[in-house]
């Protein structure tokens, strides 16, 4: 009878070991399922990135082209601004020159008128 109790305790421990094994196996299955799900999600993400890559490369290429065009346009605008400034300086210089020439012409006209007046009065 005492031997039966020992055997019962032995059976109980085998049942406990089996339960622990069963629990561990369930945990391994859950972990494997999680790993499979994560791998599938990663695979889907990689596929999406792979599909989107040409689009992003095209956008990047177009952006580079826009930046180059913008730089060229900016350079042309700066050159045009320099030309406008040079033209303004030249126009101002010509205005001063025209004013000086007008003054000289007025002086010469006055001197000529005086000379003619004196010649007319003397003759």
Secondary structure, DSSP 8 states (H G I E B T S, - for coil): -HHHHHHHHHHHHHHHHHHHHHHHHHHHHHHHHHHHHHHHHHHHHHHHHHHHHHHHHHHHHHHHHHHHHHHHHHHHHHHHHHHHHHHHHHHHHHHHHHHHHHHHHHHHHHHHHHHHHHHHHH-
